[in-house]
């Protein structure tokens, strides 16, 4: 489940310029089996997110460090909230969040 299977494509069907003539794969974010995997200098971590309008959530964990957090919000700007929480509590880089913000 936590082995990268597919790198994510930065070109999504709902973007105005889709389809882009060339596919741009994200080198820091990929999909395992049901979980996203982000690659950073500190190591790999697994993540998942959900967006149901005003209810947004994000879960991230590191099997190497034995750490994880689940953040659930009830506001349409949930991504901004859990980004601040993650930086404050865990620090580090979050290419998965950067990718999600561009969706």
Gaussian input, Z-matrix of N, CA and C with variables (Angstrom, degrees):
# hf/3-21g

backbone

0 1
 N
 C     1     B1
 C     2     B2     1     A1
 N     3     B3     2     A2     1     D1
 C     4     B4     3     A3     2     D2
 C     5     B5     4     A4     3     D3
 N     6     B6     5     A5     4     D4
 C     7     B7     6     A6     5     D5
 C     8     B8     7     A7     6     D6
 N     9     B9     8     A8     7     D7
 C    10    B10     9     A9     8     D8
 C    11    B11    10    A10     9     D9
 N    12    B12    11    A11    10    D10
 C    13    B13    12    A12    11    D11
 C    14    B14    13    A13    12    D12
 N    15    B15    14    A14    13    D13
 C    16    B16    15    A15    14    D14
 C    17    B17    16    A16    15    D15
 N    18    B18    17    A17    16    D16
 C    19    B19    18    A18    17    D17
 C    20    B20    19    A19    18    D18
 N    21    B21    20    A20    19    D19
 C    22    B22    21    A21    20    D20
 C    23    B23    22    A22    21    D21
 N    24    B24    23    A23    22    D22
 C    25    B25    24    A24    23    D23
 C    26    B26    25    A25    24    D24
 N    27    B27    26    A26    25    D25
 C    28    B28    27    A27    26    D26
 C    29    B29    28    A28    27    D27
 N    30    B30    29    A29    28    D28
 C    31    B31    30    A30    29    D29
 C    32    B32    31    A31    30    D30
 N    33    B33    32    A32    31    D31
 C    34    B34    33    A33    32    D32
 C    35    B35    34    A34    33    D33
 N    36    B36    35    A35    34    D34
 C    37    B37    36    A36    35    D35
 C    38    B38    37    A37    36    D36
 N    39    B39    38    A38    37    D37
 C    40    B40    39    A39    38    D38
 C    41    B41    40    A40    39    D39
 N    42    B42    41    A41    40    D40
 C    43    B43    42    A42    41    D41
 C    44    B44    43    A43    42    D42
 N    45    B45    44    A44    43    D43
 C    46    B46    45    A45    44    D44
 C    47    B47    46    A46    45    D45
 N    48    B48    47    A47    46    D46
 C    49    B49    48    A48    47    D47
 C    50    B50    49    A49    48    D48
 N    51    B51    50    A50    49    D49
 C    52    B52    51    A51    50    D50
 C    53    B53    52    A52    51    D51
 N    54    B54    53    A53    52    D52
 C    55    B55    54    A54    53    D53
 C    56    B56    55    A55    54    D54
 N    57    B57    56    A56    55    D55
 C    58    B58    57    A57    56    D56
 C    59    B59    58    A58    57    D57
 N    60    B60    59    A59    58    D58
 C    61    B61    60    A60    59    D59
 C    62    B62    61    A61    60    D60
 N    63    B63    62    A62    61    D61
 C    64    B64    63    A63    62    D62
 C    65    B65    64    A64    63    D63
 N    66    B66    65    A65    64    D64
 C    67    B67    66    A66    65    D65
 C    68    B68    67    A67    66    D66
 N    69    B69    68    A68    67    D67
 C    70    B70    69    A69    68    D68
 C    71    B71    70    A70    69    D69
 N    72    B72    71    A71    70    D70
 C    73    B73    72    A72    71    D71
 C    74    B74    73    A73    72    D72
 N    75    B75    74    A74    73    D73
 C    76    B76    75    A75    74    D74
 C    77    B77    76    A76    75    D75
 N    78    B78    77    A77    76    D76
 C    79    B79    78    A78    77    D77
 C    80    B80    79    A79    78    D78
 N    81    B81    80    A80    79    D79
 C    82    B82    81    A81    80    D80
 C    83    B83    82    A82    81    D81
 N    84    B84    83    A83    82    D82
 C    85    B85    84    A84    83    D83
 C    86    B86    85    A85    84    D84
 N    87    B87    86    A86    85    D85
 C    88    B88    87    A87    86    D86
 C    89    B89    88    A88    87    D87
 N    90    B90    89    A89    88    D88
 C    91    B91    90    A90    89    D89
 C    92    B92    91    A91    90    D90
 N    93    B93    92    A92    91    D91
 C    94    B94    93    A93    92    D92
 C    95    B95    94    A94    93    D93
 N    96    B96    95    A95    94    D94
 C    97    B97    96    A96    95    D95
 C    98    B98    97    A97    96    D96
 N    99    B99    98    A98    97    D97
 C   100   B100    99    A99    98    D98
 C   101   B101   100   A100    99    D99
 N   102   B102   101   A101   100   D100
 C   103   B103   102   A102   101   D101
 C   104   B104   103   A103   102   D102
 N   105   B105   104   A104   103   D103
 C   106   B106   105   A105   104   D104
 C   107   B107   106   A106   105   D105
 N   108   B108   107   A107   106   D106
 C   109   B109   108   A108   107   D107
 C   110   B110   109   A109   108   D108
 N   111   B111   110   A110   109   D109
 C   112   B112   111   A111   110   D110
 C   113   B113   112   A112   111   D111
 N   114   B114   113   A113   112   D112
 C   115   B115   114   A114   113   D113
 C   116   B116   115   A115   114   D114
 N   117   B117   116   A116   115   D115
 C   118   B118   117   A117   116   D116
 C   119   B119   118   A118   117   D117
 N   120   B120   119   A119   118   D118
 C   121   B121   120   A120   119   D119
 C   122   B122   121   A121   120   D120
 N   123   B123   122   A122   121   D121
 C   124   B124   123   A123   122   D122
 C   125   B125   124   A124   123   D123
 N   126   B126   125   A125   124   D124
 C   127   B127   126   A126   125   D125
 C   128   B128   127   A127   126   D126
 N   129   B129   128   A128   127   D127
 C   130   B130   129   A129   128   D128
 C   131   B131   130   A130   129   D129
 N   132   B132   131   A131   130   D130
 C   133   B133   132   A132   131   D131
 C   134   B134   133   A133   132   D132
 N   135   B135   134   A134   133   D133
 C   136   B136   135   A135   134   D134
 C   137   B137   136   A136   135   D135
 N   138   B138   137   A137   136   D136
 C   139   B139   138   A138   137   D137
 C   140   B140   139   A139   138   D138
 N   141   B141   140   A140   139   D139
 C   142   B142   141   A141   140   D140
 C   143   B143   142   A142   141   D141
 N   144   B144   143   A143   142   D142
 C   145   B145   144   A144   143   D143
 C   146   B146   145   A145   144   D144
 N   147   B147   146   A146   145   D145
 C   148   B148   147   A147   146   D146
 C   149   B149   148   A148   147   D147
 N   150   B150   149   A149   148   D148
 C   151   B151   150   A150   149   D149
 C   152   B152   151   A151   150   D150
 N   153   B153   152   A152   151   D151
 C   154   B154   153   A153   152   D152
 C   155   B155   154   A154   153   D153
 N   156   B156   155   A155   154   D154
 C   157   B157   156   A156   155   D155
 C   158   B158   157   A157   156   D156
 N   159   B159   158   A158   157   D157
 C   160   B160   159   A159   158   D158
 C   161   B161   160   A160   159   D159
 N   162   B162   161   A161   160   D160
 C   163   B163   162   A162   161   D161
 C   164   B164   163   A163   162   D162
 N   165   B165   164   A164   163   D163
 C   166   B166   165   A165   164   D164
 C   167   B167   166   A166   165   D165
 N   168   B168   167   A167   166   D166
 C   169   B169   168   A168   167   D167
 C   170   B170   169   A169   168   D168
 N   171   B171   170   A170   169   D169
 C   172   B172   171   A171   170   D170
 C   173   B173   172   A172   171   D171
 N   174   B174   173   A173   172   D172
 C   175   B175   174   A174   173   D173
 C   176   B176   175   A175   174   D174
 N   177   B177   176   A176   175   D175
 C   178   B178   177   A177   176   D176
 C   179   B179   178   A178   177   D177
 N   180   B180   179   A179   178   D178
 C   181   B181   180   A180   179   D179
 C   182   B182   181   A181   180   D180
 N   183   B183   182   A182   181   D181
 C   184   B184   183   A183   182   D182
 C   185   B185   184   A184   183   D183
 N   186   B186   185   A185   184   D184
 C   187   B187   186   A186   185   D185
 C   188   B188   187   A187   186   D186
 N   189   B189   188   A188   187   D187
 C   190   B190   189   A189   188   D188
 C   191   B191   190   A190   189   D189
 N   192   B192   191   A191   190   D190
 C   193   B193   192   A192   191   D191
 C   194   B194   193   A193   192   D192
 N   195   B195   194   A194   193   D193
 C   196   B196   195   A195   194   D194
 C   197   B197   196   A196   195   D195
 N   198   B198   197   A197   196   D196
 C   199   B199   198   A198   197   D197
 C   200   B200   199   A199   198   D198
 N   201   B201   200   A200   199   D199
 C   202   B202   201   A201   200   D200
 C   203   B203   202   A202   201   D201
 N   204   B204   203   A203   202   D202
 C   205   B205   204   A204   203   D203
 C   206   B206   205   A205   204   D204
 N   207   B207   206   A206   205   D205
 C   208   B208   207   A207   206   D206
 C   209   B209   208   A208   207   D207
 N   210   B210   209   A209   208   D208
 C   211   B211   210   A210   209   D209
 C   212   B212   211   A211   210   D210
 N   213   B213   212   A212   211   D211
 C   214   B214   213   A213   212   D212
 C   215   B215   214   A214   213   D213
 N   216   B216   215   A215   214   D214
 C   217   B217   216   A216   215   D215
 C   218   B218   217   A217   216   D216
 N   219   B219   218   A218   217   D217
 C   220   B220   219   A219   218   D218
 C   221   B221   220   A220   219   D219
 N   222   B222   221   A221   220   D220
 C   223   B223   222   A222   221   D221
 C   224   B224   223   A223   222   D222
 N   225   B225   224   A224   223   D223
 C   226   B226   225   A225   224   D224
 C   227   B227   226   A226   225   D225
 N   228   B228   227   A227   226   D226
 C   229   B229   228   A228   227   D227
 C   230   B230   229   A229   228   D228
 N   231   B231   230   A230   229   D229
 C   232   B232   231   A231   230   D230
 C   233   B233   232   A232   231   D231
 N   234   B234   233   A233   232   D232
 C   235   B235   234   A234   233   D233
 C   236   B236   235   A235   234   D234
 N   237   B237   236   A236   235   D235
 C   238   B238   237   A237   236   D236
 C   239   B239   238   A238   237   D237
 N   240   B240   239   A239   238   D238
 C   241   B241   240   A240   239   D239
 C   242   B242   241   A241   240   D240
 N   243   B243   242   A242   241   D241
 C   244   B244   243   A243   242   D242
 C   245   B245   244   A244   243   D243
 N   246   B246   245   A245   244   D244
 C   247   B247   246   A246   245   D245
 C   248   B248   247   A247   246   D246
 N   249   B249   248   A248   247   D247
 C   250   B250   249   A249   248   D248
 C   251   B251   250   A250   249   D249
 N   252   B252   251   A251   250   D250
 C   253   B253   252   A252   251   D251
 C   254   B254   253   A253   252   D252
 N   255   B255   254   A254   253   D253
 C   256   B256   255   A255   254   D254
 C   257   B257   256   A256   255   D255
 N   258   B258   257   A257   256   D256
 C   259   B259   258   A258   257   D257
 C   260   B260   259   A259   258   D258
 N   261   B261   260   A260   259   D259
 C   262   B262   261   A261   260   D260
 C   263   B263   262   A262   261   D261
 N   264   B264   263   A263   262   D262
 C   265   B265   264   A264   263   D263
 C   266   B266   265   A265   264   D264
 N   267   B267   266   A266   265   D265
 C   268   B268   267   A267   266   D266
 C   269   B269   268   A268   267   D267
 N   270   B270   269   A269   268   D268
 C   271   B271   270   A270   269   D269
 C   272   B272   271   A271   270   D270
 N   273   B273   272   A272   271   D271
 C   274   B274   273   A273   272   D272
 C   275   B275   274   A274   273   D273
 N   276   B276   275   A275   274   D274
 C   277   B277   276   A276   275   D275
 C   278   B278   277   A277   276   D276
 N   279   B279   278   A278   277   D277
 C   280   B280   279   A279   278   D278
 C   281   B281   280   A280   279   D279
 N   282   B282   281   A281   280   D280
 C   283   B283   282   A282   281   D281
 C   284   B284   283   A283   282   D282
 N   285   B285   284   A284   283   D283
 C   286   B286   285   A285   284   D284
 C   287   B287   286   A286   285   D285
 N   288   B288   287   A287   286   D286
 C   289   B289   288   A288   287   D287
 C   290   B290   289   A289   288   D288
 N   291   B291   290   A290   289   D289
 C   292   B292   291   A291   290   D290
 C   293   B293   292   A292   291   D291
 N   294   B294   293   A293   292   D292
 C   295   B295   294   A294   293   D293
 C   296   B296   295   A295   294   D294
 N   297   B297   296   A296   295   D295
 C   298   B298   297   A297   296   D296
 C   299   B299   298   A298   297   D297
 N   300   B300   299   A299   298   D298
 C   301   B301   300   A300   299   D299
 C   302   B302   301   A301   300   D300
 N   303   B303   302   A302   301   D301
 C   304   B304   303   A303   302   D302
 C   305   B305   304   A304   303   D303
 N   306   B306   305   A305   304   D304
 C   307   B307   306   A306   305   D305
 C   308   B308   307   A307   306   D306

   B1=1.4491
   B2=1.5210
   B3=1.3187
   B4=1.4542
   B5=1.5319
   B6=1.3073
   B7=1.4650
   B8=1.5231
   B9=1.3263
   B10=1.4694
   B11=1.5318
   B12=1.3247
   B13=1.4555
   B14=1.5258
   B15=1.3534
   B16=1.4644
   B17=1.5278
   B18=1.3332
   B19=1.4705
   B20=1.5214
   B21=1.3289
   B22=1.4641
   B23=1.5167
   B24=1.3109
   B25=1.4536
   B26=1.5208
   B27=1.3074
   B28=1.4626
   B29=1.5215
   B30=1.3189
   B31=1.4603
   B32=1.5260
   B33=1.3151
   B34=1.4593
   B35=1.5257
   B36=1.3167
   B37=1.4598
   B38=1.5171
   B39=1.3251
   B40=1.4651
   B41=1.5289
   B42=1.3201
   B43=1.4655
   B44=1.5194
   B45=1.3167
   B46=1.4614
   B47=1.5193
   B48=1.3181
   B49=1.4638
   B50=1.5357
   B51=1.3289
   B52=1.4582
   B53=1.5171
   B54=1.2818
   B55=1.4707
   B56=1.5187
   B57=1.2903
   B58=1.4581
   B59=1.5324
   B60=1.3251
   B61=1.4592
   B62=1.5252
   B63=1.3156
   B64=1.4591
   B65=1.5216
   B66=1.2948
   B67=1.4618
   B68=1.5203
   B69=1.3305
   B70=1.4608
   B71=1.5208
   B72=1.3319
   B73=1.4524
   B74=1.5271
   B75=1.3191
   B76=1.4581
   B77=1.5261
   B78=1.3160
   B79=1.4643
   B80=1.5246
   B81=1.3359
   B82=1.4645
   B83=1.5264
   B84=1.3264
   B85=1.4594
   B86=1.5216
   B87=1.3246
   B88=1.4640
   B89=1.5252
   B90=1.3306
   B91=1.4657
   B92=1.5115
   B93=1.3265
   B94=1.4512
   B95=1.5206
   B96=1.3136
   B97=1.4609
   B98=1.5216
   B99=1.3346
   B100=1.4561
   B101=1.5178
   B102=1.3024
   B103=1.4597
   B104=1.5230
   B105=1.3326
   B106=1.4530
   B107=1.5179
   B108=1.3195
   B109=1.4595
   B110=1.5220
   B111=1.3267
   B112=1.4592
   B113=1.5232
   B114=1.3208
   B115=1.4579
   B116=1.5287
   B117=1.3336
   B118=1.4656
   B119=1.5305
   B120=1.3265
   B121=1.4604
   B122=1.5278
   B123=1.3413
   B124=1.4621
   B125=1.5272
   B126=1.3283
   B127=1.4637
   B128=1.5205
   B129=1.3136
   B130=1.4629
   B131=1.5235
   B132=1.3217
   B133=1.4636
   B134=1.5198
   B135=1.3225
   B136=1.4586
   B137=1.5141
   B138=1.3270
   B139=1.4607
   B140=1.5239
   B141=1.3120
   B142=1.4714
   B143=1.5171
   B144=1.3047
   B145=1.4628
   B146=1.5207
   B147=1.3040
   B148=1.4518
   B149=1.5136
   B150=1.3167
   B151=1.4632
   B152=1.5211
   B153=1.3149
   B154=1.4522
   B155=1.5283
   B156=1.3376
   B157=1.4596
   B158=1.5084
   B159=1.3119
   B160=1.4639
   B161=1.5221
   B162=1.3066
   B163=1.4635
   B164=1.5174
   B165=1.3160
   B166=1.4572
   B167=1.5222
   B168=1.3351
   B169=1.4584
   B170=1.5162
   B171=1.3115
   B172=1.4598
   B173=1.5182
   B174=1.3083
   B175=1.4643
   B176=1.5173
   B177=1.3110
   B178=1.4613
   B179=1.5194
   B180=1.3180
   B181=1.4527
   B182=1.5109
   B183=1.3057
   B184=1.4564
   B185=1.5125
   B186=1.3219
   B187=1.4631
   B188=1.5278
   B189=1.3268
   B190=1.4630
   B191=1.5245
   B192=1.3338
   B193=1.4640
   B194=1.5253
   B195=1.3213
   B196=1.4547
   B197=1.5208
   B198=1.3477
   B199=1.4588
   B200=1.5160
   B201=1.3135
   B202=1.4505
   B203=1.5109
   B204=1.3213
   B205=1.4594
   B206=1.5318
   B207=1.3131
   B208=1.4617
   B209=1.5207
   B210=1.3372
   B211=1.4613
   B212=1.5185
   B213=1.3295
   B214=1.4636
   B215=1.5213
   B216=1.3312
   B217=1.4569
   B218=1.5234
   B219=1.3042
   B220=1.4630
   B221=1.5235
   B222=1.3223
   B223=1.4563
   B224=1.5130
   B225=1.3197
   B226=1.4586
   B227=1.5258
   B228=1.3281
   B229=1.4603
   B230=1.5334
   B231=1.3139
   B232=1.4610
   B233=1.5122
   B234=1.3411
   B235=1.4643
   B236=1.5228
   B237=1.3053
   B238=1.4674
   B239=1.5233
   B240=1.3231
   B241=1.4607
   B242=1.5183
   B243=1.3417
   B244=1.4603
   B245=1.5146
   B246=1.3133
   B247=1.4625
   B248=1.5340
   B249=1.3259
   B250=1.4680
   B251=1.5267
   B252=1.3254
   B253=1.4680
   B254=1.5204
   B255=1.3220
   B256=1.4647
   B257=1.5226
   B258=1.3204
   B259=1.4644
   B260=1.5265
   B261=1.3330
   B262=1.4653
   B263=1.5285
   B264=1.3229
   B265=1.4641
   B266=1.5192
   B267=1.3336
   B268=1.4620
   B269=1.5262
   B270=1.3373
   B271=1.4590
   B272=1.5228
   B273=1.3052
   B274=1.4558
   B275=1.5161
   B276=1.3190
   B277=1.4578
   B278=1.5246
   B279=1.3297
   B280=1.4563
   B281=1.5266
   B282=1.3421
   B283=1.4596
   B284=1.5298
   B285=1.3195
   B286=1.4610
   B287=1.5249
   B288=1.3312
   B289=1.4606
   B290=1.5211
   B291=1.3110
   B292=1.4709
   B293=1.5246
   B294=1.3289
   B295=1.4675
   B296=1.5254
   B297=1.3214
   B298=1.4713
   B299=1.5176
   B300=1.3197
   B301=1.4626
   B302=1.5305
   B303=1.3203
   B304=1.4692
   B305=1.5185
   B306=1.3208
   B307=1.4681
   B308=1.5008
   A1=112.09
   A2=117.17
   A3=120.48
   A4=112.94
   A5=116.43
   A6=121.34
   A7=108.27
   A8=118.58
   A9=120.20
   A10=111.18
   A11=115.77
   A12=121.81
   A13=111.54
   A14=116.32
   A15=121.93
   A16=108.90
   A17=117.44
   A18=120.15
   A19=108.02
   A20=116.44
   A21=119.27
   A22=110.50
   A23=114.35
   A24=122.93
   A25=107.24
   A26=117.53
   A27=120.98
   A28=112.77
   A29=118.45
   A30=122.61
   A31=108.68
   A32=117.12
   A33=121.25
   A34=110.52
   A35=116.85
   A36=121.77
   A37=113.47
   A38=118.31
   A39=120.20
   A40=112.50
   A41=118.19
   A42=120.22
   A43=109.80
   A44=115.88
   A45=120.74
   A46=112.79
   A47=117.80
   A48=120.20
   A49=113.07
   A50=117.94
   A51=121.13
   A52=109.73
   A53=123.56
   A54=124.42
   A55=111.21
   A56=115.26
   A57=120.29
   A58=107.88
   A59=117.26
   A60=118.78
   A61=113.25
   A62=116.56
   A63=117.54
   A64=109.77
   A65=115.09
   A66=120.71
   A67=108.38
   A68=115.71
   A69=120.80
   A70=108.48
   A71=116.30
   A72=120.86
   A73=109.38
   A74=115.61
   A75=121.57
   A76=108.48
   A77=117.30
   A78=120.38
   A79=113.50
   A80=117.50
   A81=120.75
   A82=114.20
   A83=117.73
   A84=121.05
   A85=108.88
   A86=115.48
   A87=120.82
   A88=108.73
   A89=115.33
   A90=120.56
   A91=109.99
   A92=115.25
   A93=121.97
   A94=106.37
   A95=117.21
   A96=120.96
   A97=108.63
   A98=115.96
   A99=122.18
   A100=114.04
   A101=118.69
   A102=122.64
   A103=109.44
   A104=115.56
   A105=120.40
   A106=107.90
   A107=116.23
   A108=122.21
   A109=107.06
   A110=116.96
   A111=119.11
   A112=107.92
   A113=114.48
   A114=122.18
   A115=108.66
   A116=116.76
   A117=121.19
   A118=108.31
   A119=115.88
   A120=120.96
   A121=111.18
   A122=117.26
   A123=121.71
   A124=112.65
   A125=117.58
   A126=121.48
   A127=110.86
   A128=115.23
   A129=121.34
   A130=110.40
   A131=115.36
   A132=121.14
   A133=107.95
   A134=115.94
   A135=121.03
   A136=109.40
   A137=116.36
   A138=120.41
   A139=110.22
   A140=114.35
   A141=121.84
   A142=107.09
   A143=116.41
   A144=120.67
   A145=109.31
   A146=114.67
   A147=120.93
   A148=109.82
   A149=115.80
   A150=121.32
   A151=107.74
   A152=116.02
   A153=121.56
   A154=107.81
   A155=114.71
   A156=119.64
   A157=111.63
   A158=116.43
   A159=120.64
   A160=113.52
   A161=118.52
   A162=121.86
   A163=107.92
   A164=116.53
   A165=121.47
   A166=109.18
   A167=115.76
   A168=118.96
   A169=110.65
   A170=114.31
   A171=121.25
   A172=107.90
   A173=116.63
   A174=122.51
   A175=107.80
   A176=117.01
   A177=121.04
   A178=108.48
   A179=115.44
   A180=120.20
   A181=111.48
   A182=115.08
   A183=122.44
   A184=108.25
   A185=116.33
   A186=119.18
   A187=110.40
   A188=117.96
   A189=121.08
   A190=111.21
   A191=116.98
   A192=121.48
   A193=112.93
   A194=117.67
   A195=120.70
   A196=112.88
   A197=116.63
   A198=122.29
   A199=110.76
   A200=115.73
   A201=120.14
   A202=110.87
   A203=115.24
   A204=120.53
   A205=108.19
   A206=115.84
   A207=122.85
   A208=106.73
   A209=115.90
   A210=121.43
   A211=107.69
   A212=116.18
   A213=121.45
   A214=108.40
   A215=116.23
   A216=120.32
   A217=110.24
   A218=116.10
   A219=120.79
   A220=109.94
   A221=114.78
   A222=121.16
   A223=110.12
   A224=116.52
   A225=119.34
   A226=113.03
   A227=117.59
   A228=121.49
   A229=110.41
   A230=115.82
   A231=121.15
   A232=114.00
   A233=117.04
   A234=119.65
   A235=111.40
   A236=117.00
   A237=119.99
   A238=111.01
   A239=116.45
   A240=120.70
   A241=110.18
   A242=117.44
   A243=115.95
   A244=113.06
   A245=118.24
   A246=119.78
   A247=109.64
   A248=116.91
   A249=121.09
   A250=111.16
   A251=116.43
   A252=120.74
   A253=110.66
   A254=117.17
   A255=120.45
   A256=111.90
   A257=117.44
   A258=120.17
   A259=111.06
   A260=116.72
   A261=120.69
   A262=111.83
   A263=117.24
   A264=121.15
   A265=112.69
   A266=116.79
   A267=119.74
   A268=113.79
   A269=118.14
   A270=119.78
   A271=110.49
   A272=117.31
   A273=121.62
   A274=114.84
   A275=114.12
   A276=122.56
   A277=109.58
   A278=116.50
   A279=121.33
   A280=110.76
   A281=117.92
   A282=119.63
   A283=112.61
   A284=117.50
   A285=120.22
   A286=110.21
   A287=117.80
   A288=120.57
   A289=111.05
   A290=116.90
   A291=120.33
   A292=109.59
   A293=116.63
   A294=120.93
   A295=110.24
   A296=116.84
   A297=120.35
   A298=112.06
   A299=117.58
   A300=121.26
   A301=111.27
   A302=117.50
   A303=121.52
   A304=112.98
   A305=118.09
   A306=119.93
   A307=111.63
   D1=-32.33
   D2=-174.14
   D3=-103.65
   D4=15.59
   D5=174.70
   D6=-96.33
   D7=126.31
   D8=179.75
   D9=-56.59
   D10=128.86
   D11=179.76
   D12=-109.92
   D13=-38.75
   D14=-175.19
   D15=-142.42
   D16=129.66
   D17=172.33
   D18=-74.91
   D19=145.17
   D20=-179.25
   D21=-77.45
   D22=149.69
   D23=178.07
   D24=-96.55
   D25=126.62
   D26=179.44
   D27=-76.01
   D28=-2.92
   D29=178.09
   D30=-102.17
   D31=112.63
   D32=-178.43
   D33=-106.76
   D34=151.94
   D35=-175.60
   D36=-63.93
   D37=-22.93
   D38=-178.32
   D39=-90.05
   D40=-1.78
   D41=175.70
   D42=-75.19
   D43=146.77
   D44=-177.20
   D45=-61.52
   D46=-32.53
   D47=-177.05
   D48=-93.12
   D49=15.34
   D50=178.32
   D51=-79.22
   D52=142.17
   D53=-4.77
   D54=-83.13
   D55=137.92
   D56=176.64
   D57=-78.00
   D58=144.24
   D59=-178.65
   D60=-63.41
   D61=-31.81
   D62=177.23
   D63=-119.78
   D64=141.70
   D65=-179.88
   D66=-85.30
   D67=131.62
   D68=177.67
   D69=-111.56
   D70=108.81
   D71=178.90
   D72=-85.70
   D73=140.63
   D74=179.49
   D75=-83.39
   D76=122.72
   D77=-176.66
   D78=-78.30
   D79=-12.23
   D80=-176.38
   D81=-106.31
   D82=-10.61
   D83=-176.49
   D84=-130.94
   D85=133.23
   D86=177.32
   D87=-144.39
   D88=172.93
   D89=178.01
   D90=-110.60
   D91=133.27
   D92=169.11
   D93=-92.05
   D94=-144.49
   D95=176.37
   D96=-100.68
   D97=91.65
   D98=179.63
   D99=92.20
   D100=-15.89
   D101=-179.59
   D102=-122.95
   D103=146.45
   D104=170.47
   D105=-81.61
   D106=150.66
   D107=176.42
   D108=-122.48
   D109=129.95
   D110=175.06
   D111=-113.46
   D112=141.84
   D113=-177.29
   D114=-111.30
   D115=121.66
   D116=178.77
   D117=-133.76
   D118=172.57
   D119=177.48
   D120=-61.73
   D121=-28.10
   D122=-179.96
   D123=-80.54
   D124=-8.98
   D125=-179.09
   D126=123.81
   D127=-179.56
   D128=-179.35
   D129=-88.60
   D130=149.01
   D131=172.02
   D132=-140.56
   D133=157.76
   D134=-179.00
   D135=-107.68
   D136=150.26
   D137=-174.85
   D138=-151.55
   D139=161.72
   D140=174.39
   D141=-152.94
   D142=155.31
   D143=-178.44
   D144=-142.83
   D145=164.38
   D146=176.17
   D147=-146.31
   D148=147.25
   D149=-178.65
   D150=-143.91
   D151=110.65
   D152=178.12
   D153=-126.05
   D154=63.57
   D155=-178.72
   D156=71.51
   D157=-107.87
   D158=-178.42
   D159=-85.86
   D160=1.67
   D161=178.36
   D162=-116.13
   D163=112.41
   D164=-178.79
   D165=-127.46
   D166=145.65
   D167=179.94
   D168=-145.08
   D169=163.67
   D170=-179.87
   D171=-151.04
   D172=135.43
   D173=175.84
   D174=-127.99
   D175=138.41
   D176=178.15
   D177=-145.50
   D178=145.40
   D179=179.01
   D180=-151.61
   D181=160.05
   D182=176.07
   D183=-128.05
   D184=115.43
   D185=179.36
   D186=-71.38
   D187=-28.43
   D188=178.44
   D189=-67.05
   D190=-42.38
   D191=-177.56
   D192=-91.92
   D193=-14.89
   D194=-177.40
   D195=69.99
   D196=29.34
   D197=-179.35
   D198=-115.48
   D199=153.89
   D200=174.78
   D201=-169.46
   D202=161.39
   D203=178.77
   D204=-151.62
   D205=144.44
   D206=173.48
   D207=-121.81
   D208=127.70
   D209=-179.06
   D210=-122.54
   D211=124.75
   D212=179.26
   D213=-120.59
   D214=131.84
   D215=-178.83
   D216=-125.72
   D217=160.64
   D218=174.98
   D219=-124.94
   D220=48.14
   D221=177.60
   D222=-143.50
   D223=149.46
   D224=-175.47
   D225=-70.79
   D226=-7.40
   D227=175.97
   D228=-108.58
   D229=33.30
   D230=-178.02
   D231=-57.08
   D232=-35.47
   D233=-179.52
   D234=-59.23
   D235=-39.31
   D236=179.27
   D237=-67.02
   D238=-35.77
   D239=179.92
   D240=-68.33
   D241=-50.19
   D242=-176.84
   D243=-73.26
   D244=-20.33
   D245=172.96
   D246=-65.20
   D247=-45.73
   D248=179.41
   D249=-63.93
   D250=-41.65
   D251=179.82
   D252=-62.97
   D253=-45.52
   D254=-179.13
   D255=-61.97
   D256=-45.90
   D257=-179.69
   D258=-63.36
   D259=-37.38
   D260=-178.64
   D261=-71.44
   D262=-44.54
   D263=-174.27
   D264=-84.46
   D265=-45.88
   D266=-171.65
   D267=-108.53
   D268=-19.76
   D269=-176.04
   D270=64.56
   D271=-164.76
   D272=174.48
   D273=85.58
   D274=-170.99
   D275=-179.39
   D276=-104.84
   D277=150.31
   D278=179.38
   D279=-138.31
   D280=74.64
   D281=178.00
   D282=-61.51
   D283=-25.33
   D284=177.27
   D285=-63.99
   D286=-40.34
   D287=178.36
   D288=-66.48
   D289=-40.64
   D290=178.11
   D291=-61.03
   D292=-40.84
   D293=178.72
   D294=-65.42
   D295=-44.40
   D296=179.81
   D297=-62.55
   D298=-38.02
   D299=-178.99
   D300=-64.17
   D301=-23.71
   D302=-179.20
   D303=-91.28
   D304=-2.77
   D305=-179.48
   D306=-68.63

